[in-house]
Amino acid sequence: MKRKFFSKRVGVILLIALVAAVFFAVVSTISGSHSTNLVQTMLTPVRSLATSAARTVEQYYNYAYSYESLQAENIVLQEKITEMEASIRDADTLERENERLRELLNLAEEHDDYSFISGQVISWDSSNWKSTFTINKGAKSGIETGMCAINEFGQMAGLVTEVGTNWSTVTSILDSSLEISASVPSTGYTGVVEGSYRSGKNGDLQLSYLPIDAVMKNGDQVVTTGSTLYPKDLILGYVCDAGLDDNGISKYAMLESAVDFDSLEQVFIITEYEIN
């Protein structure tokens, strides 16, 4: 619409300039000082109009050319910015992955009996009762149901509960259906850890079946006791609260999970380990 309007205005201006030029040609044949003065008097505003019209045409042309040039330059710059942002994201992702692998190397040195398969988290499925995520590795990579998923710090994330050719579903320790045998190293107390969604209490996890006289301190570490599904001493979480069960015959402790699930991007599936 703007281009059409612009073209009409330019056409009108050029027509005025053409009429003025013809007029100049006609009156140039008129002789005599009186006639010349009269002609000059009449031509002065016409010449001014023609000059103004020519300048206007030039200005419109320069504006249209500059606008199109700026538009093209803007497109090129936007593409370059998009490419730079993608490169920065890729670099950040690689840096985070390198940091995780360095931490995992330290963990592997401490536990030389561990064998790992790395997997990227590609989707989540969570609700008030359920907490699972999917990774991009499966049976083709050697993953089987029941294997344990951890992060680079040796903190337990969950158990593999479903396996496809190139994907696996991990049920996280936040899921209320998952029960993990656990202990408190500082006191020796043992119990069972499960997701606390259904409890309505503070904390991500609940450590149940503690002795009624158990003394729990905020910050106490809770780890796995070990089984045929997961190794011993994987970190589950840290005590943040405690109380008596509804039946009044045992105690429970609420835990903050050690794994930061909000920022979890990669896990390591333990495929082999020594059972103590």
C-alpha positions as CSV (number, residue, x, y, z in Angstrom):
1,M,0.0,0.0,0.0
2,K,2.8,2.4,0.9
3,R,4.7,1.6,-2.3
4,K,1.6,2.3,-4.5
5,F,1.1,5.7,-2.7
6,F,4.7,6.5,-3.1
7,S,4.7,5.7,-6.9
8,K,1.6,8.0,-7.4
9,R,3.3,10.9,-5.7
10,V,6.4,10.6,-7.7
11,G,4.4,10.4,-10.9
12,V,2.5,13.7,-10.1
13,I,5.8,15.4,-9.3
14,L,7.4,14.3,-12.5
15,L,4.4,15.5,-14.5
16,I,4.7,18.9,-13.0
17,A,8.3,19.1,-13.8
18,L,7.6,18.1,-17.5
19,V,4.9,20.7,-17.8
20,A,7.3,23.3,-16.5
21,A,10.0,22.3,-19.0
22,V,7.6,22.6,-21.9
23,F,6.6,26.0,-20.7
24,F,10.2,27.1,-20.5
25,A,10.6,26.0,-24.1
26,V,7.6,28.0,-25.3
27,V,8.4,31.2,-23.6
28,S,12.0,31.1,-24.6
29,T,11.0,32.2,-28.1
30,I,9.4,35.4,-26.8
31,S,11.7,38.4,-27.3
32,G,11.8,41.9,-25.9
33,S,12.8,43.3,-22.5
34,H,9.2,43.9,-21.4
35,S,8.2,40.4,-22.5
36,T,11.4,39.0,-20.9
37,N,10.6,40.6,-17.6
38,L,7.0,39.4,-17.7
39,V,8.2,35.9,-18.6
40,Q,10.8,35.9,-15.8
41,T,8.2,37.1,-13.4
42,M,5.8,34.3,-14.4
43,L,8.6,31.7,-14.5
44,T,10.1,32.4,-11.1
45,P,7.5,30.5,-9.1
46,V,7.4,27.8,-11.7
47,R,11.1,27.3,-11.6
48,S,10.9,27.2,-7.8
49,L,8.3,24.6,-8.0
50,A,10.3,22.6,-10.5
51,T,13.4,22.8,-8.4
52,S,11.4,21.8,-5.3
53,A,9.9,18.9,-7.2
54,A,13.2,17.7,-8.4
55,R,14.6,17.8,-4.8
56,T,11.5,16.0,-3.5
57,V,12.0,13.2,-6.1
58,E,15.6,12.9,-5.1
59,Q,14.8,12.8,-1.4
60,Y,12.1,10.1,-2.0
61,Y,14.5,8.1,-4.0
62,N,17.3,8.4,-1.4
63,Y,14.8,7.5,1.3
64,A,13.5,4.4,-0.5
65,Y,17.0,3.3,-1.3
66,S,18.2,3.9,2.3
67,Y,15.2,2.1,3.7
68,E,15.7,-1.0,1.5
69,S,19.4,-1.0,2.3
70,L,18.7,-0.8,6.1
71,Q,16.1,-3.5,5.8
72,A,18.5,-5.9,4.1
73,E,21.2,-5.0,6.6
74,N,18.8,-5.6,9.5
75,I,18.0,-9.1,8.2
76,V,21.6,-10.0,7.9
77,L,22.3,-8.7,11.4
78,Q,19.3,-10.7,12.8
79,E,20.7,-13.9,11.2
80,K,24.1,-13.2,12.7
81,I,22.7,-12.6,16.2
82,T,20.6,-15.8,15.9
83,E,23.8,-17.8,14.9
84,M,25.8,-16.2,17.8
85,E,23.0,-17.0,20.4
86,A,23.0,-20.6,19.2
87,S,26.8,-20.8,19.4
88,I,26.7,-19.4,23.0
89,R,24.0,-21.9,24.0
90,D,26.0,-24.8,22.5
91,A,29.2,-23.6,24.3
92,D,27.3,-23.3,27.6
93,T,25.8,-26.8,27.2
94,L,29.3,-28.2,26.4
95,E,30.8,-26.5,29.3
96,R,28.2,-27.8,31.7
97,E,28.6,-31.3,30.3
98,N,32.4,-31.1,30.7
99,E,32.0,-30.1,34.3
100,R,29.7,-33.0,34.9
101,L,32.2,-35.4,33.3
102,R,35.0,-34.0,35.4
103,E,32.9,-34.7,38.6
104,L,32.0,-38.1,37.3
105,L,35.7,-38.9,36.8
106,N,36.3,-38.1,40.5
107,L,33.4,-40.4,41.4
108,A,34.8,-43.2,39.2
109,E,38.2,-42.9,40.9
110,E,36.5,-43.3,44.3
111,H,34.4,-46.2,43.0
112,D,36.4,-48.2,40.5
113,D,33.8,-50.9,40.5
114,Y,31.2,-48.6,38.9
115,S,30.4,-48.8,35.2
116,F,28.3,-46.0,33.7
117,I,26.2,-45.1,30.7
118,S,25.5,-41.4,30.2
119,G,22.0,-40.2,29.2
120,Q,20.5,-36.8,28.4
121,V,17.1,-36.0,30.0
122,I,14.8,-35.4,27.1
123,S,11.3,-35.1,28.8
124,W,9.6,-35.1,32.2
125,D,6.3,-36.5,33.3
126,S,5.4,-35.2,36.8
127,S,2.3,-34.8,38.9
128,N,1.3,-34.8,42.6
129,W,1.7,-38.6,42.7
130,K,4.2,-39.3,39.9
131,S,7.7,-38.1,38.9
132,T,9.4,-39.7,35.9
133,F,11.7,-38.6,33.2
134,T,12.9,-40.0,29.9
135,I,16.6,-40.2,28.7
136,N,18.0,-40.7,25.2
137,K,19.6,-44.1,25.8
138,G,18.0,-47.6,26.0
139,A,18.5,-51.3,25.4
140,K,20.7,-50.6,22.4
141,S,23.2,-49.0,24.8
142,G,23.0,-51.8,27.4
143,I,20.4,-50.2,29.8
144,E,18.0,-52.6,31.6
145,T,15.1,-52.1,33.9
146,G,16.0,-51.8,37.6
147,M,19.3,-50.0,37.0
148,C,20.1,-47.0,39.1
149,A,20.4,-43.4,37.8
150,I,22.7,-40.9,39.5
151,N,24.1,-37.5,38.8
152,E,27.8,-36.6,38.6
153,F,28.1,-36.2,42.4
154,G,27.0,-39.7,43.2
155,Q,23.5,-38.5,44.3
156,M,20.7,-40.9,43.5
157,A,18.1,-39.7,40.9
158,G,16.0,-42.8,40.5
159,L,15.6,-46.2,39.0
160,V,15.0,-47.3,35.4
161,T,11.5,-48.7,35.1
162,E,10.9,-48.9,31.3
163,V,13.3,-49.4,28.4
164,G,13.0,-48.9,24.7
165,T,15.5,-49.4,21.9
166,N,17.0,-45.9,22.2
167,W,15.2,-44.5,25.3
168,S,14.5,-45.3,28.9
169,T,12.1,-44.1,31.6
170,V,13.5,-43.3,35.0
171,T,11.2,-43.1,38.0
172,S,12.7,-40.5,40.2
173,I,13.2,-40.8,44.0
174,L,10.5,-38.1,44.3
175,D,7.9,-40.5,43.0
176,S,5.7,-41.7,45.9
177,S,5.6,-45.3,44.5
178,L,9.4,-45.7,44.9
179,E,10.8,-47.0,48.2
180,I,14.5,-46.9,48.8
181,S,16.3,-48.5,51.8
182,A,18.3,-45.9,53.5
183,S,20.4,-45.0,56.5
184,V,21.8,-42.0,58.4
185,P,25.6,-42.4,58.6
186,S,26.0,-40.1,61.5
187,T,23.7,-42.1,63.8
188,G,23.3,-45.5,62.1
189,Y,19.5,-45.2,62.0
190,T,17.9,-47.0,59.1
191,G,14.5,-46.6,57.4
192,V,12.8,-46.3,54.0
193,V,12.8,-43.2,51.8
194,E,10.0,-42.4,49.5
195,G,8.6,-39.3,47.7
196,S,6.7,-37.0,50.1
197,Y,4.0,-35.7,47.7
198,R,1.2,-37.4,49.5
199,S,2.4,-36.4,53.0
200,G,1.7,-32.7,52.7
201,K,4.8,-32.0,54.8
202,N,7.9,-29.9,54.1
203,G,10.7,-31.6,52.0
204,D,10.9,-33.6,48.8
205,L,11.4,-37.0,50.6
206,Q,10.3,-38.8,53.7
207,L,12.5,-41.2,55.7
208,S,10.1,-43.5,57.6
209,Y,10.2,-46.2,60.3
210,L,12.9,-44.6,62.5
211,P,13.0,-45.5,66.2
212,I,10.7,-43.4,68.3
213,D,13.7,-42.1,70.4
214,A,15.7,-41.3,67.3
215,V,17.5,-37.9,67.5
216,M,17.6,-36.3,64.1
217,K,19.4,-33.0,63.2
218,N,18.8,-30.7,60.3
219,G,21.5,-31.3,57.7
220,D,22.1,-35.0,58.6
221,Q,22.9,-36.8,55.4
222,V,20.8,-39.8,54.3
223,V,22.3,-42.5,51.9
224,T,21.3,-45.8,50.4
225,T,22.0,-49.0,52.3
226,G,22.7,-50.9,49.1
227,S,20.8,-53.7,47.3
228,T,20.7,-55.6,44.1
229,L,19.3,-52.5,42.4
230,Y,21.6,-49.8,43.7
231,P,25.0,-49.5,45.4
232,K,25.6,-48.5,49.0
233,D,26.2,-44.9,50.1
234,L,24.5,-43.1,47.2
235,I,23.4,-39.7,48.6
236,L,19.6,-39.4,48.8
237,G,19.1,-36.1,50.7
238,Y,19.5,-34.1,53.9
239,V,17.2,-33.9,56.9
240,C,15.2,-30.7,57.2
241,D,12.5,-31.7,59.7
242,A,11.3,-34.6,61.9
243,G,8.3,-35.8,63.8
244,L,6.2,-38.7,65.0
245,D,4.2,-41.0,62.7
246,D,0.4,-40.9,63.0
247,N,0.5,-44.3,64.7
248,G,2.8,-42.8,67.4
249,I,5.1,-45.8,67.5
250,S,7.8,-44.6,65.1
251,K,9.5,-41.4,63.9
252,Y,10.0,-39.9,60.5
253,A,12.3,-37.3,59.0
254,M,11.7,-35.0,56.1
255,L,14.5,-34.6,53.6
256,E,15.5,-32.2,50.9
257,S,16.7,-34.3,47.9
258,A,20.3,-34.0,47.1
259,V,19.7,-34.0,43.4
260,D,18.5,-30.6,42.0
261,F,15.8,-32.0,39.7
262,D,14.9,-28.5,38.4
263,S,18.2,-28.3,36.6
264,L,18.8,-32.0,35.9
265,E,20.0,-32.3,32.3
266,Q,22.1,-35.5,32.4
267,V,22.2,-38.7,34.4
268,F,24.5,-41.7,34.6
269,I,23.1,-45.2,34.7
270,I,25.1,-47.6,36.8
271,T,25.3,-50.8,34.8
272,E,27.8,-52.6,37.1
273,Y,29.0,-52.4,40.7
274,E,30.1,-54.6,43.5
275,I,27.5,-55.6,46.1
276,N,29.0,-55.4,49.5
